[in-house]
């Protein structure tokens, strides 16, 4: 599982034998439970109380907004060129400006991905979807509602 390297490193550092499932793979839930118990003994807080996601989600529900998007981290890629062309933009600068304006607007609905730790903005009427984190737009393109619902399930999006 991606993003859990720290958990395996923690188990190794603390001499904890990995709990295994019947098929021989690591039992992640049991390992997280062991980590929670260890944290509770050592700091009084559990893993779930310390995750970045929980902090972000609780702040967002209290009215926090994602950082304002300022542009793409890498604009001149075949990925972005293809999306700009599909969406009818004349050049990449125009595409970037539209992506930033859309993400920073109040149009559509804002979501947060627990899987990727990114914000998504989707507008059902225009079918525009922008993905951003830390003020950087990662992608901007059009997706049907059916395509977006698949992305919503796969990327584990929570509506904010």
C-alpha atoms as a printed R data frame, in Angstrom:
    type eleno elety resid chain resno       x       y       z
1   ATOM     1    CA   UNK     A     1   0.000   0.000   0.000
2   ATOM     2    CA   UNK     A     2   1.370   3.359  -1.010
3   ATOM     3    CA   UNK     A     3   2.089   5.874   1.699
4   ATOM     4    CA   UNK     A     4   2.510   3.374   4.535
5   ATOM     5    CA   UNK     A     5   6.280   3.005   4.408
6   ATOM     6    CA   UNK     A     6   6.534   4.930   7.677
7   ATOM     7    CA   UNK     A     7   4.357   2.307   9.384
8   ATOM     8    CA   UNK     A     8   6.649  -0.549   8.360
9   ATOM     9    CA   UNK     A     9   9.687   1.507   9.393
10  ATOM    10    CA   UNK     A    10   8.088   2.192  12.783
11  ATOM    11    CA   UNK     A    11   7.422  -1.529  13.295
12  ATOM    12    CA   UNK     A    12  11.023  -2.387  12.401
13  ATOM    13    CA   UNK     A    13  12.486   0.346  14.649
14  ATOM    14    CA   UNK     A    14  10.408  -0.855  17.577
15  ATOM    15    CA   UNK     A    15  10.975  -4.581  17.012
16  ATOM    16    CA   UNK     A    16   7.309  -5.231  16.315
17  ATOM    17    CA   UNK     A    17   6.542  -8.400  14.394
18  ATOM    18    CA   UNK     A    18   4.254  -7.692  11.456
19  ATOM    19    CA   UNK     A    19   0.780  -9.181  11.935
20  ATOM    20    CA   UNK     A    20  -0.103 -11.264   8.884
21  ATOM    21    CA   UNK     A    21  -3.352 -12.074   7.144
22  ATOM    22    CA   UNK     A    22  -4.217 -15.638   6.079
23  ATOM    23    CA   UNK     A    23  -2.781 -15.010   2.606
24  ATOM    24    CA   UNK     A    24   0.579 -13.964   4.080
25  ATOM    25    CA   UNK     A    25   0.292 -10.215   3.435
26  ATOM    26    CA   UNK     A    26   0.661  -7.673   6.235
27  ATOM    27    CA   UNK     A    27  -2.510  -6.981   8.227
28  ATOM    28    CA   UNK     A    28  -2.507  -3.171   7.932
29  ATOM    29    CA   UNK     A    29  -5.528  -2.661  10.194
30  ATOM    30    CA   UNK     A    30  -3.948  -4.681  12.995
31  ATOM    31    CA   UNK     A    31  -0.612  -2.890  12.501
32  ATOM    32    CA   UNK     A    32  -2.340   0.510  12.709
33  ATOM    33    CA   UNK     A    33  -4.098  -0.669  15.865
34  ATOM    34    CA   UNK     A    34  -0.713  -1.601  17.363
35  ATOM    35    CA   UNK     A    35   0.621   1.827  16.361
36  ATOM    36    CA   UNK     A    36  -2.409   3.538  17.950
37  ATOM    37    CA   UNK     A    37  -1.780   1.654  21.197
38  ATOM    38    CA   UNK     A    38   1.928   2.575  21.115
39  ATOM    39    CA   UNK     A    39   1.129   6.263  20.461
40  ATOM    40    CA   UNK     A    40  -1.458   6.326  23.245
41  ATOM    41    CA   UNK     A    41   1.141   5.016  25.691
42  ATOM    42    CA   UNK     A    42   3.863   7.373  24.493
43  ATOM    43    CA   UNK     A    43   2.059  10.625  23.700
44  ATOM    44    CA   UNK     A    44  -1.580  10.267  24.585
45  ATOM    45    CA   UNK     A    45  -2.652  10.669  20.946
46  ATOM    46    CA   UNK     A    46  -3.530   8.004  18.401
47  ATOM    47    CA   UNK     A    47  -2.605   7.856  14.735
48  ATOM    48    CA   UNK     A    48  -6.104   8.877  13.696
49  ATOM    49    CA   UNK     A    49  -5.947  11.953  15.932
50  ATOM    50    CA   UNK     A    50  -2.642  12.987  14.346
51  ATOM    51    CA   UNK     A    51  -3.269  12.511  10.628
52  ATOM    52    CA   UNK     A    52  -2.890  15.490   8.323
53  ATOM    53    CA   UNK     A    53  -6.160  14.561   6.643
54  ATOM    54    CA   UNK     A    54  -8.203  14.810   9.839
55  ATOM    55    CA   UNK     A    55  -6.739  18.238  10.558
56  ATOM    56    CA   UNK     A    56  -7.457  19.473   7.047
57  ATOM    57    CA   UNK     A    57 -10.971  18.066   7.007
58  ATOM    58    CA   UNK     A    58 -11.904  19.514  10.395
59  ATOM    59    CA   UNK     A    59 -10.567  22.940   9.358
60  ATOM    60    CA   UNK     A    60 -12.373  22.761   6.009
61  ATOM    61    CA   UNK     A    61 -15.667  21.961   7.673
62  ATOM    62    CA   UNK     A    62 -15.107  25.042   9.826
63  ATOM    63    CA   UNK     A    63 -14.818  27.176   6.678
64  ATOM    64    CA   UNK     A    64 -11.150  26.791   5.690
65  ATOM    65    CA   UNK     A    65 -10.516  26.973   1.957
66  ATOM    66    CA   UNK     A    66  -7.687  25.368   0.019
67  ATOM    67    CA   UNK     A    67  -4.724  27.546  -0.870
68  ATOM    68    CA   UNK     A    68  -5.356  29.839  -3.823
69  ATOM    69    CA   UNK     A    69  -4.090  28.277  -7.017
70  ATOM    70    CA   UNK     A    70  -1.407  30.278  -8.807
71  ATOM    71    CA   UNK     A    71  -0.541  28.052 -11.760
72  ATOM    72    CA   UNK     A    72   0.774  24.683 -12.864
73  ATOM    73    CA   UNK     A    73   4.013  23.220 -11.577
74  ATOM    74    CA   UNK     A    74   4.864  21.923 -15.071
75  ATOM    75    CA   UNK     A    75   2.728  23.465 -17.760
76  ATOM    76    CA   UNK     A    76   4.435  22.451 -20.989
77  ATOM    77    CA   UNK     A    77   3.734  18.696 -20.876
78  ATOM    78    CA   UNK     A    78   1.946  16.512 -23.425
79  ATOM    79    CA   UNK     A    79  -0.713  15.886 -20.765
80  ATOM    80    CA   UNK     A    80  -1.525  19.599 -20.427
81  ATOM    81    CA   UNK     A    81  -1.147  20.275 -24.156
82  ATOM    82    CA   UNK     A    82  -3.718  17.543 -24.870
83  ATOM    83    CA   UNK     A    83  -6.198  18.912 -22.310
84  ATOM    84    CA   UNK     A    84  -5.754  22.492 -23.557
85  ATOM    85    CA   UNK     A    85  -6.448  21.358 -27.114
86  ATOM    86    CA   UNK     A    86  -9.468  19.237 -26.039
87  ATOM    87    CA   UNK     A    87 -10.939  22.221 -24.208
88  ATOM    88    CA   UNK     A    88 -10.411  24.585 -27.154
89  ATOM    89    CA   UNK     A    89  -7.727  26.895 -25.750
90  ATOM    90    CA   UNK     A    90  -5.385  28.623 -28.193
91  ATOM    91    CA   UNK     A    91  -2.285  28.280 -26.022
92  ATOM    92    CA   UNK     A    92  -1.086  26.936 -22.694
93  ATOM    93    CA   UNK     A    93  -1.083  30.322 -20.966
94  ATOM    94    CA   UNK     A    94  -4.787  30.736 -21.716
95  ATOM    95    CA   UNK     A    95  -5.399  27.172 -20.444
96  ATOM    96    CA   UNK     A    96  -3.442  27.885 -17.244
97  ATOM    97    CA   UNK     A    97  -5.311  31.145 -16.608
98  ATOM    98    CA   UNK     A    98  -8.678  29.370 -17.058
99  ATOM    99    CA   UNK     A    99  -7.613  26.535 -14.717
100 ATOM   100    CA   UNK     A   100  -6.513  28.937 -11.970
101 ATOM   101    CA   UNK     A   101  -9.652  31.076 -12.333
102 ATOM   102    CA   UNK     A   102 -11.917  28.027 -12.206
103 ATOM   103    CA   UNK     A   103 -10.209  26.435  -9.191
104 ATOM   104    CA   UNK     A   104 -10.197  29.702  -7.222
105 ATOM   105    CA   UNK     A   105 -13.845  30.426  -8.055
106 ATOM   106    CA   UNK     A   106 -16.915  29.321  -6.117
107 ATOM   107    CA   UNK     A   107 -18.317  27.493  -9.140
108 ATOM   108    CA   UNK     A   108 -19.211  23.844  -8.726
109 ATOM   109    CA   UNK     A   109 -18.408  21.793  -5.657
110 ATOM   110    CA   UNK     A   110 -15.145  21.418  -3.737
111 ATOM   111    CA   UNK     A   111 -13.896  17.969  -2.693
112 ATOM   112    CA   UNK     A   112 -10.881  16.616  -0.825
113 ATOM   113    CA   UNK     A   113  -9.094  13.380  -1.756
114 ATOM   114    CA   UNK     A   114  -8.087  11.294   1.216
115 ATOM   115    CA   UNK     A   115  -6.055   9.116  -1.120
116 ATOM   116    CA   UNK     A   116  -3.965  11.855  -2.773
117 ATOM   117    CA   UNK     A   117  -4.335  14.717  -0.276
118 ATOM   118    CA   UNK     A   118  -5.478  17.084  -3.028
119 ATOM   119    CA   UNK     A   119  -8.456  19.357  -3.552
120 ATOM   120    CA   UNK     A   120 -10.803  18.822  -6.503
121 ATOM   121    CA   UNK     A   121 -13.331  21.304  -7.887
122 ATOM   122    CA   UNK     A   122 -16.026  19.945 -10.197
123 ATOM   123    CA   UNK     A   123 -18.826  21.837 -11.943
124 ATOM   124    CA   UNK     A   124 -21.651  19.577 -13.132
125 ATOM   125    CA   UNK     A   125 -23.036  22.154 -15.566
126 ATOM   126    CA   UNK     A   126 -19.793  22.919 -17.425
127 ATOM   127    CA   UNK     A   127 -18.233  19.491 -16.637
128 ATOM   128    CA   UNK     A   128 -14.957  21.205 -15.670
129 ATOM   129    CA   UNK     A   129 -12.658  19.488 -13.174
130 ATOM   130    CA   UNK     A   130  -9.535  21.015 -11.626
131 ATOM   131    CA   UNK     A   131  -7.177  19.314  -9.173
132 ATOM   132    CA   UNK     A   132  -4.857  21.322  -6.933
133 ATOM   133    CA   UNK     A   133  -2.710  21.115  -3.818
134 ATOM   134    CA   UNK     A   134  -0.517  23.673  -2.123
135 ATOM   135    CA   UNK     A   135  -1.488  26.378  -4.614
136 ATOM   136    CA   UNK     A   136  -0.390  24.277  -7.597
137 ATOM   137    CA   UNK     A   137  -2.894  23.097 -10.220
138 ATOM   138    CA   UNK     A   138  -2.118  19.554 -11.276
139 ATOM   139    CA   UNK     A   139  -4.682  19.193 -14.036
140 ATOM   140    CA   UNK     A   140  -7.741  20.823 -15.568
141 ATOM   141    CA   UNK     A   141 -10.072  19.143 -18.026
142 ATOM   142    CA   UNK     A   142 -13.682  18.199 -18.704
143 ATOM   143    CA   UNK     A   143 -15.287  15.020 -17.387
144 ATOM   144    CA   UNK     A   144 -18.871  13.815 -17.655
145 ATOM   145    CA   UNK     A   145 -20.765  13.271 -14.421
146 ATOM   146    CA   UNK     A   146 -20.356   9.511 -14.866
147 ATOM   147    CA   UNK     A   147 -16.578   9.887 -15.307
148 ATOM   148    CA   UNK     A   148 -16.392  12.217 -12.320
149 ATOM   149    CA   UNK     A   149 -18.318   9.772 -10.106
150 ATOM   150    CA   UNK     A   150 -15.773   7.080 -11.006
151 ATOM   151    CA   UNK     A   151 -12.937   9.481 -10.071
152 ATOM   152    CA   UNK     A   152 -14.799  10.345  -6.883
153 ATOM   153    CA   UNK     A   153 -14.868   6.687  -5.833
154 ATOM   154    CA   UNK     A   154 -11.317   5.857  -6.952
155 ATOM   155    CA   UNK     A   155  -9.668   8.921  -5.397
156 ATOM   156    CA   UNK     A   156 -11.850   8.736  -2.256
157 ATOM   157    CA   UNK     A   157 -13.256  12.261  -2.517
158 ATOM   158    CA   UNK     A   158 -15.104  13.823   0.400
159 ATOM   159    CA   UNK     A   159 -17.411  16.743  -0.350
160 ATOM   160    CA   UNK     A   160 -16.501  19.874   1.608
